[in-house]
Amino acid sequence: MLSAEKKVILNELVCDCLDEAESIWEEVGPKVLKKAMAAMYESAEVSQIPGHPIVESGKPKVDTFIAMAVDMRDSTNHLMCAISSKNAKISQLQRIFYETSALLPAMAKLIMFEDGSVTEYLGDGVLGLFRVSEKNTDAIYSANKASRNCLYAVSDIINPILYERYCLPPLAIGIGLAISKAVVTLVGTDDYKQPKAFGECVFRATKLSGGNNEIITDEALKNAWPSSKTGTLKFLKRNIKNIDGYLLYKDSA
């Protein structure tokens, strides 16, 4: 659960981002937004990949990460299907713009709170990485806490703000977690190269983020999870987009 201080920080962040989104919308009106929402890196060699602040061209590195993919549910319907003005104050492109303006920075902040880093913004979601050191339990606990905080923040902070300001129905997200080695390198042209981590963890986490307000792990992360006689976390086998995964949930018994 988030501390009172972090709740205040997140609440202020969401409201500030929505204030900014409203200002931008007033300026651009109904025109299609062509610029990426995420800021470009100041230098192609400056990296957000944890443990690799600088990535040099021609010098790839191999490291182990837990990838955390957060994806908004039904964003296409939010964009394509209009809501009656009797039920909500905004609809379609304006709706999805405000929703992602609130969601993406909040998810990034929550991942940062747990020593992870967002390396990519995926339109209606984010990709975060947690570096796995010799004590992989630290990264596992961090990724789990960040994931649970994201679910909490959507239901208890972001959705109430979106409803209060725009009368929007609640957002839902899916979260995928996966662990593997990955190659850290630069991709792109000579004019612009971007640091990127290539690994099965990224692929599997992205596929496993298809749940509805659920956290789904891959088998490798399930097997690496520290066991405890008093632990309440359970794994239920699930298949998401033809990828075997495990729903992570707390046993209330």
KOLKE-150799 format. One record per atom (N, C-alpha, C): residue in three letters; x, y, z. Coordinates in steps of 0.02 Angstrom, whole numbers, plus 50000, padded with zeros to 5 digits. Example, Ala and Ser with C-alpha at 12.3 -4.5 7.8 and 13.67 -1.06 7.14 Angstrom:
# KOLKE-150799
ala506604971650390 ala506154977550390 ala506604983550390 ser506424988850354 ser506844994750357 ser506455000250394 
END
This chain:
# KOLKE-150799
met500424994150000 met500005000050000 met500445006250000 leu500225011449966 leu500615017649963 leu500585021350029 ser501145024550045 ser501155028850105 ser500745035150091 ala500565038650144 ala500175044750137 ala500545049850095 glu501215050250104 glu501615054950066 glu501605053349991 lys501655046849974 lys501655044949904 lys500965045849873 lys500435044849912 lys499765046149887 lys499685053449867 val499945057949910 val499905065149894 val500295066749831 ile500905063849826 ile501315065049766 ile500955062749704 leu500665056749706 leu500335053949648 leu499705057949630 asn499325059849681 asn498715063749669 asn498885070349636 glu499405073749660 glu499615080149631 glu499875079149560 leu500245073649549 leu500505072249482 leu499945071249432 val499445067249449 val498885065949404 val498515072349388 cys498375076349439 cys498015082649428 cys498425087549385 asp499075088049400 asp499495092549360 asp499525090249287 cys499585083649276 cys499615081149208 cys498955082349171 leu498395081749206 leu497755083049174 leu497665090549160 asp497905094849205 asp497885102049192 asp498275103649128 glu498865100549122 glu499275101749063 glu498935098949000 ala498635093049007 ala498285090048949 ala497715094448926 glu497345097348974 glu496795101748955 glu497045107948918 ser497615110648941 ser497895116548908 ser498115114848837 ile498425108948829 ile498645106848762 ile498035105848718 trp497515102648746 trp496925101248705 trp496595107748682 glu496565112748725 glu496275119148705 glu496665122248648 glu497315121048647 glu497735123948595 glu497665120248529 val497665113548531 val497665109748468 val496965107948445 gly496465108348489 gly495785106648470 gly495725099448448 pro495315098048397 pro495185091148377 pro495715088248330 lys496255091948317 lys496765089448270 lys497095083148298 val497285078748254 val497635072648274 val498315074448304 leu498465071448362 leu499095072848396 leu499635068548365 lys500125071748333 lys500635068048297 lys501285067148336 lys501385071448384 lys502025070948421 lys501975065748476 ala502505062248488 ala502515057148541 ala502435060548609 met502095057048654 met501975059948720 met502605059648763 ala503015054748751 ala503625054148791 ala504175058548763 ala504555061848806 ala505095066148784 ala505675061848757 met506015064548707 met506585061048679 met507175061748726 tyr507635057048724 tyr508235057648764 tyr508665063348737 glu509015066748783 glu509445072248762 glu510025069548719 ser510255063748733 ser510785060648694 ser510595053348682 ala510755050848623 ala510575043948606 ala510925039048652 glu511475041148683 glu511855036648725 glu511625036848798 val511215041848816 val510955042148884 val510365037448890 ser510395033048940 ser509925027548944 ser509515027849008 gln508885025649004 gln508455024749062 gln508465017449086 ile508845013249053 ile508875006149072 ile509255005549138 pro508935002749190 pro509265002449256 pro509924998649254 gly510435001749285 gly511094998749285 gly511515000349224 his511225003849176 his511585005549114 his511435012749094 pro511705017549133 pro511555024549119 pro511825027049052 ile512365023849028 ile512645025548963 ile512705019048923 val512435019148862 val512495013448816 val512895015648756 glu513465012448745 glu513915014348692 glu513785010448628 ser513835013748572 ser513745010548507 ser514275005248496 gly514064999348474 gly514524993948459 gly514774990348521 lys514504991948580 lys514714988548642 lys514104985948679 pro513764980848653 pro513174978148686 pro513354974848752 lys512894975048799 lys512984971848864 lys512404966948876 val512534961748915 val512024956848933 val511884957549007 asp511254957949026 asp511074958649096 asp510404955149106 thr510204954349169 thr509574951049185 thr509074956249212 phe508464955949187 phe507954960749206 phe507284957249220 ile506884960449261 ile506174959049263 ile505834964549224 ala505464962649172 ala505094967449132 ala504384967949160 met504124973949164 met503444975249187 met503084979349135 ala502594976249103 ala502194979649052 ala501504981349080 val501314987649076 val500664989949098 val500274992349037 asp499674989649028 asp499284991048967 asp498564992848986 met498304998248956 met497615000148968 met497144995648928 arg496614993448959 arg496114989348926 arg495644993648884 asp495464990948825 asp494944993848782 asp495095000848760 ser495725002748753 ser495885009548732 ser495615011048662 thr495615005948618 thr495345007048550 thr494605008948553 asn494225005548596 asn493525007348604 asn493435014248634 his493885016048679 his493845022748708 his493935028048653 leu494365026448604 leu494495031148550 leu493925031248498 met493675025348480 met493215024748424 met492475025548443 cys492305023948506 cys491605023948526 cys491445030248566 ala490985034148541 ala490795040348574 ala490365038948636 ile490445043148686 ile490015042948746 ile489525048748742 ser488905047448758 ser488405052748758 ser488605058448805 ser488495064548783 ser488655070348825 ser488235070448889 lys487705066448891 lys487295065948951 lys487665061849005 asn488135057648983 asn488475053149030 asn489185055249046 ala489515058749001 ala490205060849012 ala490335067548978 lys490815071249003 lys490965077848977 lys491415077648916 ile491775072248906 ile492235071648849 ile492155064748818 ser492435063948758 ser492345057548723 ser492895056648671 gln492985050448650 gln493425048448595 gln494145050948603 leu494415054748554 leu495125056548556 leu495285060648617 gln494845065348635 gln494965069348694 gln494975065048756 arg494535060148759 arg494515055648816 arg495155051648823 ile495385048448769 ile495975044248773 ile496595048448786 phe496595054648762 phe497165059148774 phe497205060748848 tyr496645062348880 tyr496655063948951 tyr496805057748993 glu496515052048974 glu496635045949011 glu497375044049012 thr497695044148953 thr498405042348950 thr498845047648982 ser498615053948979 ser498995059249011 ser499015058349087 ala498505055449115 ala498485053949186 ala498825047349202 leu498695042249161 leu498925035449176 leu499675034549169 leu499955036549112 leu500655034949098 leu501145038049147 pro501095044549163 pro501565047349212 pro501475044249281 ala500855042649300 ala500745039549365 ala501065032649369 met500985028649317 met501295022049317 met502065022649318 ala502335027349281 ala503055028449280 ala503315030349350 lys502945034749383 lys503145036949450 lys503135031149499 leu502625026949495 leu502585021249541 leu503145016249529 ile503335015249467 ile503895010749451 ile504545013749478 met504625020349471 met505215023749497 met505255023249573 phe504675023649607 phe504665023149680 phe504995016749704 glu504975011349662 glu505235004849682 glu505895003249646 asp506255008449625 asp506925007749595 asp506915004449526 gly506345004649493 gly506315002549423 gly506345008749379 ser506315007649314 ser506345013149267 ser505925011549206 val505535016549183 val505155015649121 val505615017149062 thr505685012249018 thr506125013048960 thr505735014448896 glu505085012948896 glu504685014348836 glu503975016148856 tyr503685020948819 tyr502975022448823 tyr502645019448762 leu502145015148773 leu501865011048719 leu501175013448697 gly501075019948691 gly500435022648669 gly499945023048727 asp499695017248748 asp499215017148803 asp499495013148862 gly500155012548865 gly500455008748920 gly501195010448926 val501525007048974 val502235008248985 val502595001548992 leu503245001748978 leu503674996048989 leu504204998149040 gly504204994749098 gly504694996149149 gly505174990349158 leu505774991849180 leu506284986749192 leu506554987349263 phe506654981549294 phe506984981049359 phe507604976649349 arg508184979449366 arg508794975549358 arg508844970249412 val509024964249393 val509084958649440 val509814957849458 ser509974958849522 ser510654957949547 ser510724950749573 glu511264949449609 glu511374942749636 glu510794940649682 lys510524945449719 lys509944944049761 lys509314945949721 asn509084941249679 asn508524942849636 asn507874944049674 thr507874942149739 thr507264943349778 thr507104950749784 asp507624954949786 asp507494962249791 asp507114964749730 ala507324962649671 ala506984964849610 ala506284961949606 ile506204955649628 ile505534952549627 ile505054956249673 tyr505284957649733 tyr504854961349780 tyr504694968249754 ser505184971549723 ser505074978349696 ser504574978249640 ala504644973449593 ala504174973049537 ala503474971349561 asn503424966949610 asn502764965049637 asn502434971049671 lys502824974749712 lys502554980549746 lys502334985949697 ala502754987249646 ala502574992249596 ala501934990249559 ser501874983849543 ser501274981449508 ser500644982349549 arg500684980549613 arg500104981149657 arg499924988449669 asn500434992749673 asn500304999849682 asn499985002849620 cys500165000249561 cys499845002649499 cys499095000949498 leu498924994849518 leu498224992949521 leu497854997249572 tyr498164998349629 tyr497855002449681 tyr497755009649656 ala498265012449625 ala498235019349603 ala497695020449551 val497615015749505 val497095016449454 val496395016449486 ser496275011849532 ser495605011249561 ser495455016549613 asp495965018749651 asp495835023049708 asp496065030349699 ile496455031749647 ile496695038549636 ile496495041149567 ile496705037549515 ile496595040049447 ile495855039949428 asn495515034249438 asn494815033749418 asn494375038949454 pro494445039849520 pro494035045049552 pro494165052049524 ile494795053549507 ile494945060249479 ile494625060949410 leu494685055749368 leu494395056049301 leu493635056649304 tyr493335053349353 tyr492605053949360 tyr492405060849385 glu492775063449434 glu492605069949461 glu492665075449409 arg493185074949366 arg493315080249318 arg492905079349254 tyr492795073149232 tyr492505072049166 tyr491925067049165 cys491735064249223 cys491205059249227 cys491355053049185 leu491985051149181 leu492185045449140 leu492095038949178 pro491925033549143 pro491905026949175 pro492605024849195 pro492675020049241 pro493335018249266 pro493785014949214 leu494425016449219 leu494935013049179 leu495085006149208 ala495315001649166 ala495584995249188 ala496254994249154 ile496714990949189 ile497374989549161 ile497544982249170 gly498014979949130 gly498314973349138 gly499054974249149 ile499354969849190 ile500064970249205 ile500384963449193 gly500924963449153 gly501304957349140 gly502004958049169 leu502224952749202 leu502904952549231 leu503274946449203 ala503904947449185 ala504314941849159 ala505044943249173 ile505434937849179 ile506144938449195 ile506554934649143 ser507114937649123 ser507584934149078 ser508204938549070 lys508704935849038 lys509274939849017 lys509064944048956 ala509404949648946 ala509254954048890 ala509894957348865 val509904958848802 val510464962348771 val510314969848772 val510764973648802 val510684980948804 val511124983948749 thr510814987448703 thr511194990148646 thr510844996348620 leu511114999148566 leu510815004948533 leu510475002748469 val509905005748454 val509565004448391 val509395011048358 gly509355010948292 gly509175017048255 gly509675018648202 thr509625024748177 thr510065027148124 thr510625031248154 asp511095033448111 asp511645037548135 asp511385044248163 asp510825046548136 asp510545052948159 asp510245052348229 tyr509975046548245 tyr509675045748311 tyr509675038348330 lys510015036848384 lys510025030048410 lys509745030048481 gln509365024848496 gln509035024348561 gln509255018148598 pro509395018748663 pro509555012848703 pro508955008248708 lys509065001748703 lys508504997048706 lys508744990448735 ala508304987148771 ala508444980548798 ala508054975348759 phe508394970548729 phe508084965148691 phe508114958748732 gly507544956048749 gly507534949748787 gly506844946648788 glu506824940248804 glu506174936848808 glu505734939948861 cys506024942748914 cys505624945748967 cys505184951248940 val505454955248894 val505064960848866 val504484958048824 phe504624953148783 phe504114950148740 phe503564947048783 arg503764942948832 arg503264939448871 arg502864944148916 ala503184948948947 ala502824953648990 ala502304957548950 thr502484959548889 thr502014963248847 thr501404958848830 lys501524952548813 lys500964948048797 lys500534946648859 leu500854946048917 leu500494944148977 leu500134950049010 ser500184955948981 ser499844961749010 ser499124962248986 gly498854956748961 gly498174956748933 gly497634955348983 gly497794954849047 gly497274953649097 gly496864959849112 asn496354958949153 asn495914964449172 asn495994965949246 asn496374971249261 asn496554972949330 asn496874966949365 glu497334963749328 glu497684957749353 glu498434958349341 ile498804954749382 ile499524954049373 ile499664946949351 ile499984946049293 ile500124939449267 ile500874938849255 thr501184933549283 thr501904932549276 thr502034926949226 asp502654926749201 asp502854921049160 asp503094915449206 glu503214909649177 glu503404903849217 glu504084904749249 ala504544908049214 ala505214908949241 ala505194913149305 leu504794918349305 leu504744922549365 leu504384918749421 lys503874914949403 lys503534910849454 lys504034906149488 asn504464902949448 asn504944898249476 asn505484901749518 ala505624908049502 ala506134911849539 ala505854915049601 trp505194915049609 trp504874918549665 trp505084915349731 pro505294919349780 pro505494916549845 pro504894913549880 ser504994907749908 ser504454904349943 ser504474905950018 ser503884905550049 ser503834906950120 ser503264902850149 lys503384899850207 lys502864895850239 lys502254899950258 thr502374906350271 thr501824910750292 thr501574915150235 gly501834914050175 gly501644918250119 gly500924917050097 thr500604922450072 thr499914922050050 thr499844922649974 leu500404923849939 leu500364924549867 leu500284917649834 lys499834917249785 lys499704911149749 lys499754912349674 phe499864906949637 phe499914907349564 phe499394902749533 leu498994905449487 leu498484901649452 leu498654901749378 lys498734895949348 lys498954895649278 lys498444898949232 arg498704903149187 arg498284906749138 arg498644906849071 asn498264907049017 asn498554907748950 asn498304914348920 ile498774918748905 ile498614925248877 ile498964925948809 lys498564926748757 lys498844927648689 lys499334922148672 asn499144915948688 asn499534910048673 asn500194909648711 ile500244913448765 ile500834913148808 ile500604910548876 asp500924905248901 asp500754902548967 asp501004907349021 gly500554908849067 gly500734913249122 gly500374911049185 tyr500464914949238 tyr500164913349302 tyr499874919749333 leu499234919449348 leu498904924849383 leu499174925149454 leu499424930949474 leu499684931849541 leu499144934849585 tyr498974931449638 tyr498444933949681 tyr498594932049753 lys498244935549798 lys498334934149869 lys497784929549894 asp497994924449930 asp497524919649959 asp497224922750022 ser496584923950020 ser496254927150077 ser496074922250132 ala496164915850118 ala495974910750169 ala496454910950228 
END
